[in-house]
Amino acid sequence: MIARQPRFPAVFCLPGHHRFAESSLVKRLLLPLTPLLILLQLPAAAAEPPDFVRDIRPILSDACFNCHGPDAEARQADLRLDQRQAAISSKVLSNGEMLRRLQSDDPELVMPPPQSIRPLNTEQRQQLSTWLQSGAEWPKDDRHWSFIPPLRPAVPQLPQSSTVRNEIDAFVQQRLQQQNLQPSPQADRATLLRRLSFDLTGLPPTVAELDAFLQDQSESAWAAAVDRLMSSPRYGEHMALGWLEAARYADTDGYQNDRLRYMWVWRDWVINAFNDNMPFDQFLIQQLAGDLLPERNFMTQVATGFQRNHRINSEGGSIPDEWIVEYVADRVETTGTIFLGLTFNCARCHDHKYDPFSQQDYYQLFAFFNNIAEAGLGPNDGNSPPFIPVPDSWPNLSPAQLAFVEPEPPKVTLQQTSVPRPQPGSPKTVMVMHEQAEQRPTYLLSRGRYDAPDTSHQLLPATPQLLSEWRPEWPANRLGLAKWLVSPDHPLTARVTVNRIWQHFFGQGLVRTADNFGSQGEYPSHPELLDWLATEFIRLNWDVRALQKLIVSSGTYQQSSQHTSAADPDNRLLSRGPRRRLSPYAIRDTALYVSGLLQEDIGGPSVRPYMPPGIWRSISNATYKQDSGAALYRRSMYTYWRRTVPPPTMMTFNAAAREVCVVQTAETTTPLQALTLLNNQTFVEASRLLAERMLKQGGSDTEQLTWAFRSITSRTPTAAELRILLQDLQECREEFAQNPHAASQLLAVGECKADPDLPPQAVAAAALAASTILNLDESITRN
Amino acid sequence: MNPEHIRLQTRRKAVLQAGSAGLGVPALATLLRAEQERNPLGGLTALPHIPPRVSRVIWLFQSGGPAQMDLFDYKPELQHRFGEEVPESIYPAERKTTMTSGQTSFPCAPSSLKFSQQGQSGIWMSEAMPHLARHADRLCVIRSMYTEAINHDPAATLFQTGSVIPGRPSMGAWISYGLGTENADLPAFVAMTSNGSAKTGQPLYDRLWGAGFLPGRYQGVRFRGQGDPILDLSDPAGVTRIQRRRMLDSVNRLNRMQSATVKAPEIETRIAQYELAFRMQMSVPDLMDLSEETKETLEAYGPNAQKPGNYAFNCLLARRLAERGVRFIQLYHRGWDAHNNTPVQIRSQCSDTDQPTAALLHDLQQRGMLDDTLVIWGGEFGRTIYCQGKLTSKVYGRDHHPNCFSYWMAGGGIQPGLTYGATDDYSVNVVENPVHVHDLQATVLHQLGIDHERLTFRSQGRDFRLTDVSGRVVSEILDQSSAATA
């Protein structure tokens, strides 16, 4: 089905139901508050008969499955519309019953019922009717598209051109041609280098790097820039960030008193894995099962910290059994979201309402993660067992230190008279996965409750048959699970992963619901491209960097991001380059970098930069002890992450909260962001240090401003822009000359001492100019 | 400026700024489409579902779990059972926390506080809240609240987000998502925290006022008791307002030039948000300036009314926020977790909060605002009748207790002077008219004109709502007009 010739529907049915329609075209076609339909094509094609998998089932899933779907307990009238055989046998499709109920005005008859919160709009009702009237074709192989292994599609044959550079472009442009749309021209070279630098390292190009790239007109200039950026250690740091958010990495336990933990060694492992370009299948296997590998060692053990990053409760009075269930459930949810793009947690309390997974399927997956030698409550500060000691010489380990380490089992004692706590791991340990000797039995938990197990039937680890076969040679443990996930015929792992990598570069995935490839997820904008990339990724032996090179060398990636036509409002057809606001981490890092403050050490324990007064104390019993000196200026990925009080600047710019697995975050624009960039100590200090650099750079005001502007935005300012900045600079200089006290006040912001050899009024005035530039929309955007 | 004038002005402003949608708008066109259609206040056009009875909510959250039997749930007969074992038939072992489940004895600890009936309505209250007692006829006391969560974090998270599992939006976030803001210069949802004189208590978490999977702009803005009330509100030292204005003008001009070149709609949004930030820099200091308050008002709130970060200050600020059209005002007061020496701790907590709470009710009433404001008081759970630790006639401790606890509500659409629900002789189990956390949430939404089953947001393919899969509007505590729409 996926490999068939592409046909383009009039509409794609998306999972949201009441959504905002902007264009007049959309408004004309849709009633207000009707389910979301995004037009991806001209209305002329609407006459095409509906395709079951692409058009019909999403409607059934959204509007009908709740009462006529997989969940046996919620099922009404003994009717299933999620299974071909059951639906056909019921005869409602063929005997006119369903059609009558769809078209009825009688509130007693009409489906969905009038009070349903999942109504159908006219268009959907029409589509279902058309489908029923045309014989209700329901293909024999009616598996949801993402459950069918990707077949490598033929690459459309398009003539090579400046915009058709590789296979990606062939798929994208074929689609554009069918819509009578043109790709956008290539972006200018400065914009391209900025885009690439931010995407690969999270930092802008320097003025020198820009100049060198602009002068190098050779064919190989782009490839050289890609190689330079990918071989920088900043690459691993930047790539690790998305993984840290998805893996809910943090420095505290996350509940109640939010006790301290020490997982930064795992974070270092992730950075190194990216910098070593570890193949993704290895990356997955080591993190899920590094403790079970035949060739296991200290490093593969550290990797398993991935599934110990979940929150741990240490609140006195908690019931240990209850919390072990929560930890295991978190691992299932994270594995489901990050590797499978499925919402398995929905099946914790009942059969899944939309996807064909039973509650038993859920607890069979649960069983893979349910045998860890762990305690229900955490210690009062410190790592929770199992953990292993980290040598002082980390990350430089001798062969002896690289050997596998047997963690000591949890030793639970009653503390504070009644709280059962395990031994704490010191700051020189890291949490890992480790099986306990005695098997902890897994049962289906009624309504997901820890105290309601169905002990009549013990469940063993197993994966849903529907997705991919289990090979008998695989062990029935996490290692087997990892091998199942990376087997080449698995329908999801490669698709979900390339989609997330695509999202990194384009801001949205080919499947926009990166966290849901199930029947309530969005249909891919370019199904064949997704499948081609997934199969290519496997063919490349899961080489992440090779896949990324393919993406950044495409003409599609290098298009200008200017809005040229209203035909593709959300850029779902990729008719232009991706324009995106920078991540919260990149915003702060850039300010530190351009001002010369950034301290570029890789890894190590988290640091405590400037925070608002009483940041922890005001709502908890912990006190934030701010660092001093170099630690104030490390990259933002190293900022101490207290889960219950995450760093406000990061949260203001929409960082993930690190409580549960999150693979996509929504960007918003708020006045709090303006206040941060204008007034926050970090950004004010960066402005004045950037001002010092401007003055030391020398030359005229115009030259200094041009240099600062280019450092921040990667673009040379226009004469009109310079006039504005110059005039402000001169006025500020006069004002500070008249009020030297104000200048010295401004120069006292932040710990870094002002350079005594520079005139304070000049630095203060330049600082406000630098701050003006740092506050531009363009400065926190890569076009 | 009188409050009515402020209200009118802010409403007008909000309407004039149609499209700027309160505290921020989504950066991406895609995100716009990912949400429902919005009205000029930034709320959903589908709302209100029913005629709203109140314009705003003030929730005085008492963090830690106040002991119901020492405050509202009067059990005179228990005086005769002092020290007797609480029967296991009443209090089963599996509902005890591990802090006390290992105790060999569960002796009954009747309240050592004196109770009396208050007002015309004769609501029973203990001596610990003498100021509130004078407003008894304005209160509706619910004695039959219950929850499933037995520990602070899950219980507080359930109250604020409808689920013990983190990642869901808080109640205020749902409300600002649904209804938008009446004052474009202030957030629709404000959270404030305070400590009692004990200076300690159970911690709070940003997720309690977080946006969960809703867009980040709906999260509660925390007003801080130290430094700037809103983070980074003040200009840096040495920068004048004139310089700041000039700088903003230049930022806007430069952004407009860029917008003309790249034609990205997000830039216009950012320009609007910079203007809003500038207005907030004026509106917030105005909000915090108590100089226009009369001496009588300040005295009514007690000696701490002018101390930022104090409960009394937060109560006064709550009224000022309410006047300015802030929709959901959430106070958190810590220190109610009285495991040891409950009587002393209760008295101390009440002496910190009783007078300001009463003053807030009175203040709203005399300004004619109580009728369209819903005031809620209560914590995340109750406390055990059995003693934790050593029992004497004066000293007893109480562990967490989810099966019953007391709340009160006052104001818009709530029947005043009503006592609703009842517990058994031991104040252990609800025996009449149980009210679950989700029921309370459904009721609060209802008063704001929201059908709790219809305010949904899709995340990971599922439509989520505040009340998860349950919740019932407790129409029995509503006045006739409110109950009619329930």
Interface residues (C-beta under 8 A of the other chain):
Chain A: P15 G16 H17 H18 R19 F20 A21 E22 P32 L33 L36 I38 I117 R118 G254 Y255 Q256 N257 D258 R311 N313 E315 G316 G317 S318 I319 P320 T337 T343 C346 K353 Y354 L414 T417 S418 V419 P420 D451 G507 Q508 R512 T513 D515 N516 G518 S519 Q520 G521 S561 Q562 H563 T564 P569 D570 R579 R581 P612 P613 G614 S618 I619 S620 N621 A622 R643 T644 V645 P646 P648 M651 T652 N654 A657 E659 V660 A666 E667 T668 T669 T670 P671 L672 Q673 A674 L675 T676 L678 N679 N680 V684 T718 A720 E721 I724 L725 D728 E731 C732 E735 H741 A742 A743 S744 Q745 L746 L747 A748 V749 A764 L768 S771 T772 N775 L776 D777 E778 T781 N783
Chain B: L23 G24 V25 P26 A27 L28 A29 T30 L31 L32 R33 A34 E35 Q36 E37 R38 L44 T45 A46 E94 T97 T98 M99 T100 S101 G102 I150 N151 H152 D153 I165 P166 G167 T193 T200 Q202 P203 L204 Y205 D206 R207 G210 P215 G216 R217 V221 R224 G225 Q226 G227 D228 I230 L231 D232 L233 S234 D235 P236 A237 G238 V239 T240 I242 Q243 R244 R246 M247 S250 V251 R253 L254 N255 M257 Q258 S259 T261 V262 K263 A264 P265 E266 I267 T269 R270 I271 Q273 Y274 L276 A277 M280 Q281 G309 Y332 R334 D399 H400 E453 R454 T456 R458 Q460 G461 R462 D463
